[in-house]
């Protein structure tokens, strides 16, 4: 891969995370930044422990969306396009070194659309796009929408999907505080429609959980058609939320992929 002068500078600068970006362990002179996007309702703190499992010189930057953490009370996004446009602006200062993207479930869709937006206006070219627990976007969904359900029915669905602590589901105050964020995130996913375009040239890796009842190999394999670059598919132990236990298999896989991506970029 050839170097892009737009994305390299002589002295990478520290990140001013502002509201959008959380950097658990800053790196003085990063060789690469891994931008992580959580699932619907997820927070940037999901990735707090990840830096210890990444290659030396890789700086992890977790995205904090409105409606969680210190951003509770901010206006929520209910459509994907304006969310991606806002992220494009928030992430612009990071492009002084190579970037990789990791997204889980909803985060995978956001990472994919962000990569397509960057290509459209000559923005950063990720050295690796990692999409986890998300069916390929060109596949039609047969799941009924969740964002329009009454609260009681939405809570039933959250129990069925798993991944939400039971303590949250039993705490009325927490539900009233955070259910609007979940509903908005589901709206982002469910109101979006895939628009056919030329495949990306970005190396793309799809990752799934062997016990995930909603996203299987047949849902992940079609990601292959969305890039002309290298593609790989990995099925790991765990259900849809295997991201909660990243140390045994997920982080070692990401470490290998980023080491390879960095080597290709610097070659």
C-alpha positions as CSV (number, residue, x, y, z in Angstrom):
1,X,0.0,0.0,0.0
2,X,1.4,3.4,-0.9
3,X,1.7,6.1,1.6
4,X,-0.8,9.0,1.6
5,X,0.9,12.4,2.4
6,X,-2.4,13.8,3.5
7,X,-2.5,11.3,6.4
8,X,1.1,11.5,7.6
9,X,2.9,14.2,9.5
10,X,6.4,14.6,10.9
11,X,5.1,14.8,14.5
12,X,1.8,13.2,15.4
13,X,-0.1,15.4,17.9
14,X,-2.0,14.5,21.0
15,X,-5.7,14.0,20.7
16,X,-8.1,16.6,22.1
17,X,-10.9,14.1,22.6
18,X,-13.6,16.6,23.4
19,X,-17.0,15.0,23.8
20,X,-16.6,12.4,21.1
21,X,-13.4,10.6,21.8
22,X,-12.1,8.6,24.8
23,X,-8.4,7.6,24.8
24,X,-7.8,5.1,27.7
25,X,-4.1,5.1,27.3
26,X,-2.5,7.8,25.2
27,X,0.6,7.0,23.1
28,X,3.2,9.7,22.7
29,X,4.1,8.9,19.1
30,X,1.5,6.4,17.8
31,X,2.3,4.4,14.6
32,X,-1.4,3.7,14.1
33,X,-4.7,4.6,15.8
34,X,-7.5,2.1,16.3
35,X,-10.9,3.8,16.3
36,X,-13.5,1.7,18.1
37,X,-17.3,2.0,17.8
38,X,-19.7,0.2,20.2
39,X,-23.0,-1.6,19.7
40,X,-26.4,0.0,20.2
41,X,-26.6,1.5,23.7
42,X,-22.9,0.8,24.2
43,X,-20.4,3.2,25.7
44,X,-16.8,4.1,25.0
45,X,-15.8,2.5,28.3
46,X,-16.4,-0.9,26.7
47,X,-12.9,-0.6,25.3
48,X,-11.1,0.7,28.4
49,X,-9.0,-2.5,28.9
50,X,-8.2,-3.0,25.3
51,X,-4.9,-1.0,25.0
52,X,-3.0,-3.6,27.0
53,X,-3.7,-6.2,24.3
54,X,-2.7,-4.1,21.3
55,X,0.7,-3.9,19.6
56,X,3.2,-1.4,20.8
57,X,2.6,2.0,19.2
58,X,-1.1,1.5,18.6
59,X,-3.3,4.1,20.2
60,X,-6.9,3.1,20.9
61,X,-9.6,5.8,20.5
62,X,-13.1,4.9,21.6
63,X,-16.0,6.8,20.2
64,X,-18.5,8.2,22.8
65,X,-21.9,8.8,21.2
66,X,-24.5,11.2,22.6
67,X,-26.8,9.8,25.3
68,X,-24.2,8.0,27.4
69,X,-21.5,8.9,30.0
70,X,-21.0,12.6,30.2
71,X,-23.1,13.0,27.1
72,X,-26.4,12.0,28.7
73,X,-28.9,14.7,27.9
74,X,-27.4,15.6,24.5
75,X,-29.6,15.4,21.4
76,X,-29.6,11.8,20.1
77,X,-29.0,10.7,16.6
78,X,-31.9,8.7,15.0
79,X,-30.5,8.5,11.5
80,X,-27.1,7.2,10.3
81,X,-26.1,9.8,7.7
82,X,-26.0,12.8,10.1
83,X,-24.3,10.6,12.7
84,X,-21.5,9.6,10.2
85,X,-21.2,13.2,9.1
86,X,-20.6,14.4,12.7
87,X,-18.1,11.6,13.3
88,X,-16.3,12.6,10.1
89,X,-15.7,16.0,11.7
90,X,-14.8,14.6,15.1
91,X,-12.3,12.2,13.8
92,X,-10.5,14.6,11.4
93,X,-7.7,15.4,13.8
94,X,-6.8,11.7,14.1
95,X,-5.7,11.4,10.5
96,X,-2.2,12.5,11.0
97,X,-1.2,8.8,11.4
98,X,-2.8,5.7,9.8
99,X,-6.2,4.6,11.1
100,X,-7.9,1.3,11.6
101,X,-11.6,1.0,12.4
102,X,-13.3,-1.6,14.7
103,X,-17.1,-1.6,15.0
104,X,-19.3,-4.1,16.9
105,X,-22.9,-4.6,15.7
106,X,-24.3,-1.1,15.2
107,X,-20.7,0.1,15.4
108,X,-19.8,-2.1,12.4
109,X,-22.4,-0.4,10.2
110,X,-21.2,3.1,11.3
111,X,-17.6,2.1,10.6
112,X,-18.5,0.8,7.1
113,X,-20.5,4.0,6.2
114,X,-17.7,6.2,7.6
115,X,-15.2,4.4,5.4
116,X,-17.4,5.0,2.4
117,X,-17.9,8.7,3.3
118,X,-14.1,9.1,3.6
119,X,-13.6,7.6,0.2
120,X,-16.2,9.9,-1.3
121,X,-14.4,13.1,-0.3
122,X,-10.8,12.0,-0.2
123,X,-10.6,11.5,3.5
124,X,-8.5,8.9,5.5
125,X,-8.0,5.5,4.0
126,X,-8.2,2.9,6.8
127,X,-5.5,0.3,6.8
128,X,-8.0,-2.2,8.2
129,X,-11.8,-2.3,8.7
130,X,-12.9,-4.8,11.3
131,X,-16.7,-5.4,11.5
132,X,-18.0,-7.7,14.3
133,X,-21.4,-9.3,14.9
134,X,-23.1,-7.5,12.1
135,X,-24.7,-9.0,9.0
136,X,-23.4,-7.6,5.7
137,X,-25.2,-4.4,5.0
138,X,-26.5,-5.5,1.5
139,X,-28.5,-8.3,3.1
140,X,-32.2,-7.5,3.7
141,X,-33.3,-7.7,7.3
142,X,-36.3,-9.8,8.3
143,X,-36.3,-8.6,11.9
144,X,-39.3,-6.3,12.9
145,X,-38.2,-2.8,14.0
146,X,-37.5,-2.3,17.6
147,X,-37.4,1.5,17.8
148,X,-41.2,1.8,17.4
149,X,-42.1,-0.7,20.1
150,X,-43.7,0.5,23.3
151,X,-41.4,0.5,26.3
152,X,-42.7,-2.8,27.8
153,X,-42.3,-4.7,24.5
154,X,-38.9,-3.2,23.9
155,X,-37.7,-4.4,27.3
156,X,-38.9,-7.9,26.5
157,X,-36.9,-7.8,23.3
158,X,-33.8,-6.6,25.2
159,X,-34.1,-9.6,27.5
160,X,-34.4,-11.9,24.5
161,X,-31.3,-10.4,22.8
162,X,-29.1,-10.6,25.9
163,X,-26.2,-8.3,26.6
164,X,-28.1,-6.0,28.8
165,X,-27.5,-6.5,32.6
166,X,-30.6,-7.7,34.4
167,X,-30.0,-5.0,37.0
168,X,-30.5,-2.4,34.4
169,X,-33.7,-4.0,33.2
170,X,-35.1,-4.1,36.7
171,X,-34.1,-0.5,37.6
172,X,-36.9,1.8,36.6
173,X,-34.8,5.0,37.0
174,X,-32.1,3.6,34.8
175,X,-34.6,2.5,32.2
176,X,-36.2,5.9,32.0
177,X,-32.7,7.4,31.7
178,X,-31.2,5.1,29.1
179,X,-34.1,3.6,27.1
180,X,-34.4,6.7,24.9
181,X,-30.7,6.2,23.9
182,X,-31.3,2.6,23.0
183,X,-34.4,3.4,21.1
184,X,-32.5,6.1,19.1
185,X,-29.7,3.7,18.3
186,X,-32.1,1.1,17.0
187,X,-33.7,3.8,14.9
188,X,-30.3,4.6,13.4
189,X,-29.9,1.0,12.3
190,X,-33.5,0.3,11.3
191,X,-34.1,3.5,9.2
192,X,-30.9,3.1,7.2
193,X,-31.0,1.5,3.7
194,X,-27.9,0.2,1.9
195,X,-27.1,2.1,-1.3
196,X,-25.1,0.1,-3.9
197,X,-21.7,1.5,-4.8
198,X,-18.3,0.3,-5.9
199,X,-16.6,-2.0,-3.4
200,X,-14.0,-0.5,-1.1
201,X,-10.3,-1.2,-1.5
202,X,-9.8,-1.4,2.2
203,X,-8.7,-4.7,3.9
204,X,-11.8,-6.0,5.6
205,X,-12.2,-8.5,8.4
206,X,-15.6,-9.9,9.5
207,X,-15.8,-11.4,13.0
208,X,-18.6,-13.4,14.5
209,X,-19.5,-15.3,17.6
210,X,-20.0,-19.1,17.2
211,X,-23.0,-19.0,19.6
212,X,-24.6,-15.9,18.1
213,X,-28.1,-16.9,17.2
214,X,-28.7,-13.7,15.1
215,X,-25.6,-13.3,13.1
216,X,-23.9,-16.4,11.6
217,X,-21.3,-17.3,8.9
218,X,-23.9,-16.9,6.2
219,X,-24.6,-13.3,7.3
220,X,-20.9,-12.4,7.6
221,X,-19.5,-14.0,4.5
222,X,-21.2,-11.5,2.1
223,X,-19.0,-8.7,3.5
224,X,-16.4,-10.2,1.1
225,X,-18.3,-8.6,-1.8
226,X,-17.9,-5.1,-0.3
227,X,-14.1,-4.8,-0.8
228,X,-11.5,-5.6,-3.5
229,X,-8.9,-5.6,-0.8
230,X,-7.9,-8.6,1.4
231,X,-10.9,-10.2,3.2
232,X,-11.0,-12.7,6.1
233,X,-13.7,-14.1,8.3
234,X,-13.2,-15.3,11.8
235,X,-15.7,-17.1,14.1
236,X,-14.8,-16.8,17.8
237,X,-16.2,-18.4,21.0
238,X,-19.2,-16.6,22.5
239,X,-22.6,-15.2,21.6
240,X,-23.4,-11.8,20.0
241,X,-21.7,-10.0,22.8
242,X,-18.3,-11.9,22.6
243,X,-16.8,-8.4,22.7
244,X,-17.4,-8.3,26.5
245,X,-14.7,-11.0,26.9
246,X,-12.0,-9.9,24.4
247,X,-8.8,-11.3,26.0
248,X,-8.9,-15.0,25.1
249,X,-9.4,-14.7,21.3
250,X,-10.6,-11.3,20.0
251,X,-7.7,-9.1,21.1
252,X,-5.0,-11.6,19.9
253,X,-6.8,-11.6,16.5
254,X,-6.9,-7.8,16.4
255,X,-3.3,-7.6,17.5
256,X,-2.2,-9.9,14.6
257,X,-4.3,-8.0,12.1
258,X,-3.0,-4.6,13.1
259,X,0.6,-5.8,13.2
260,X,0.1,-7.0,9.6
261,X,-1.6,-3.8,8.6
262,X,1.1,-1.6,10.0
263,X,3.8,-3.6,8.3
264,X,2.0,-3.3,4.9
265,X,1.5,0.5,5.4
266,X,5.1,1.2,6.3
267,X,6.6,-1.1,3.6
